[in-house]
């Protein structure tokens, strides 16, 4: 009896894992080749300088998703609602949708509104006279 041929199936997850590994290696190599560039990318941005990637306006009521992206509160609420309405998320409960940037599942309940006050510039405190 001859053996029947074996067909190996690979899942999309395996391919995605391989792609992520290659991207990680490439990013790591870029950091090794040009470390000064990574320091520039790590510099903090002011919230007032960030524009909403949905409405392209200054962010109002800055809100972050569980995947770390920042949007206007109203923009992300509408985006989650519309992705739910289009059925883009399996077994989606109300308030569950996709992040407009990375397409990861997000829920409106898990978003966090960033409440921050502008910092006041203060000088050095005066030392008491001796």
C-alpha positions in Angstrom: 0.0 0.0 0.0 1.3 3.4 -0.9 1.1 6.2 1.6 -1.3 9.0 0.7 0.2 12.4 0.5 -0.1 14.7 3.5 -1.2 18.2 3.0 -0.1 20.7 5.6 -2.4 23.6 6.2 -1.1 26.8 7.8 -3.5 29.1 9.5 -3.7 32.8 8.9 -2.5 33.2 12.5 0.8 31.5 11.7 1.3 33.8 8.7 0.5 36.8 10.8 2.9 35.7 13.5 5.6 35.3 10.9 4.9 38.7 9.5 4.9 40.3 13.0 8.2 38.6 13.7 9.8 39.9 10.5 8.5 43.4 11.2 9.9 43.2 14.7 13.3 42.1 13.4 13.3 45.0 10.9 12.3 47.5 13.5 15.0 46.2 15.9 17.6 46.4 13.2 16.6 50.0 12.4 17.1 50.9 16.1 20.5 49.2 16.1 21.6 51.0 12.9 20.3 54.4 13.9 19.8 54.8 17.7 19.5 58.6 17.6 16.4 58.3 15.5 14.7 56.2 18.2 15.3 59.0 20.8 13.6 61.5 18.5 10.5 59.2 18.2 10.3 58.8 22.0 10.0 62.6 22.6 6.8 63.5 24.4 4.1 65.4 22.5 1.8 67.9 24.0 -1.8 66.9 23.9 -2.6 70.3 22.5 -0.4 69.5 19.5 -2.2 66.3 18.6 -4.9 66.3 15.9 -7.7 63.8 15.9 -7.1 61.2 13.1 -10.8 61.0 12.4 -11.9 64.7 12.1 -8.3 66.1 11.6 -9.1 68.9 14.0 -7.6 69.7 17.4 -8.7 67.0 19.8 -11.7 67.9 22.0 -12.3 65.8 25.1 -9.3 63.6 24.4 -10.1 60.0 24.7 -7.8 57.0 24.5 -8.8 53.5 23.4 -7.6 50.2 25.0 -5.1 50.0 22.1 -3.6 53.4 23.0 -4.9 55.6 20.2 -6.2 59.1 21.0 -9.3 60.6 19.4 -12.0 63.2 20.2 -14.6 61.6 22.5 -17.4 62.3 20.0 -15.4 61.0 17.0 -14.5 57.6 18.6 -18.0 57.2 19.9 -19.4 57.6 16.4 -16.7 55.4 14.9 -17.4 52.5 17.3 -21.1 52.9 16.8 -20.8 52.9 13.0 -18.4 49.9 12.9 -20.9 48.0 15.1 -23.8 49.0 12.8 -21.9 47.7 9.8 -21.4 44.4 11.5 -17.6 44.6 11.5 -17.2 42.9 14.8 -18.4 39.3 15.5 -20.8 38.7 18.3 -20.7 42.4 18.9 -22.6 43.8 21.8 -23.7 47.4 21.7 -20.7 49.8 22.2 -18.2 47.4 20.6 -16.4 48.2 17.4 -13.0 48.5 15.7 -10.3 51.1 16.3 -10.2 53.3 13.2 -6.4 53.2 13.2 -5.3 49.6 14.0 -8.6 47.8 13.5 -8.4 46.0 16.9 -11.6 45.4 18.8 -12.4 48.2 21.2 -15.4 48.9 23.4 -16.7 52.3 24.3 -16.8 51.2 27.9 -13.1 50.7 28.0 -12.2 54.1 26.5 -10.7 56.6 28.9 -11.3 60.4 28.7 -8.1 62.2 29.5 -8.8 65.0 32.0 -5.7 67.1 32.3 -5.1 70.7 33.3 -2.5 72.9 31.7 0.6 73.1 33.8 1.6 76.5 35.2 5.2 77.5 34.8 6.6 78.3 38.2 10.0 79.5 39.2 12.4 78.1 41.8 11.1 78.7 45.3 12.9 81.4 47.2 15.2 80.2 49.9 14.7 81.6 53.4 17.1 84.3 54.5 19.8 83.1 56.9 
